[in-house]
Amino acid sequence: MTMSYLTRLVKAIEEEDGGLFVGQDADGHLLLAEYRGKRFVPPLVLDFTEEEFDAAVHTAARGGGSAWPGVSAPEGGYRLLSVHLYESMSGERTPTRRLYLSNGQVWAE
């Protein structure tokens, strides 16, 4: 069985971005306490489900996932969302609440 897109994202955050997840909230959303050297107290909530992230991957694939020629459309969508995550987390303002999906992108607030 292949890994879900959300599982891949969590693994990439942990292994490539120095991320630290510290469990789940009451709704089952993952809690991110650290990302690229930034600590979050309280942790940021990944405010989406596996199904919602999967749908966002396919939406992103239709809207610009072709930035990576030679990979499947969903893989391009996944990579695009990963870039959105990095850009959203690397902005001038440090997020304090959550990561969420909107308009086929990952946003931090």
C-alpha positions in Angstrom: 0.0 0.0 0.0 1.3 3.5 -0.8 1.7 6.2 1.7 -1.1 8.9 1.8 -0.2 12.4 0.8 -0.7 13.7 4.3 1.5 10.9 5.7 4.2 11.9 3.2 3.8 15.6 4.2 4.2 14.8 7.9 7.2 12.6 7.2 8.8 15.4 5.1 8.1 18.0 7.7 9.8 15.8 10.4 12.7 14.5 8.3 13.5 17.5 6.0 12.2 20.5 7.9 13.1 19.7 11.5 9.5 19.5 12.4 8.2 18.1 15.6 4.6 16.9 16.0 3.3 16.5 19.6 0.1 14.6 19.2 -3.4 15.5 18.2 -6.2 17.9 19.3 -9.6 16.7 20.4 -10.7 16.6 16.7 -7.8 14.4 15.7 -5.8 17.1 14.0 -2.0 16.9 14.3 -0.2 19.5 16.4 3.0 21.0 15.1 5.3 22.3 17.8 8.4 23.1 15.8 9.3 23.8 12.1 12.7 24.9 10.7 13.9 26.0 14.1 10.8 27.9 15.0 8.9 26.8 18.1 5.2 27.2 18.5 3.6 27.5 21.9 0.8 26.5 21.7 1.5 24.2 18.8 0.0 24.9 15.4 -3.0 22.8 14.4 -3.0 21.1 11.0 -6.6 22.1 10.5 -7.5 19.5 7.7 -8.1 15.8 7.4 -6.3 13.3 5.2 -9.3 13.4 2.8 -9.2 17.2 2.6 -5.4 17.2 1.9 -5.8 14.5 -0.8 -8.5 16.6 -2.5 -6.2 19.7 -2.2 -3.4 17.7 -3.9 -5.7 16.9 -6.9 -6.9 20.5 -7.0 -3.3 21.8 -7.0 -2.5 19.3 -9.7 -5.1 20.9 -12.0 -4.1 24.4 -11.1 -0.3 24.3 -11.6 1.2 21.0 -10.7 2.8 20.9 -14.1 5.8 22.9 -12.8 7.5 19.5 -12.5 7.5 17.9 -16.0 7.9 14.2 -16.0 5.9 13.5 -12.8 2.3 12.6 -12.5 -0.3 15.4 -12.0 -1.0 14.4 -8.4 2.7 14.2 -7.6 3.1 17.7 -9.1 0.2 18.9 -6.9 1.7 17.4 -3.8 5.0 19.2 -4.5 3.2 22.4 -5.2 1.4 22.2 -1.8 4.8 21.5 -0.1 6.2 24.7 -1.6 3.1 26.6 -0.4 3.7 25.2 3.1 7.3 26.3 3.1 6.4 29.8 1.7 3.5 30.2 4.2 5.7 29.2 7.1 8.7 31.4 6.0 6.8 34.7 5.8 7.6 37.8 7.8 4.9 37.0 10.3 5.2 33.8 12.4 2.0 31.8 12.4 0.4 31.3 15.8 -2.7 29.3 15.3 -3.0 26.8 12.4 -2.2 25.5 9.0 -5.2 25.2 6.7 -6.2 24.6 3.1 -7.9 27.2 1.0 -8.1 27.7 -2.8 -5.9 24.7 -3.4 -3.1 26.0 -1.2 -1.7 25.5 2.3 -1.8 28.6 4.4 -0.5 29.5 7.9 -2.1 31.9 10.3 
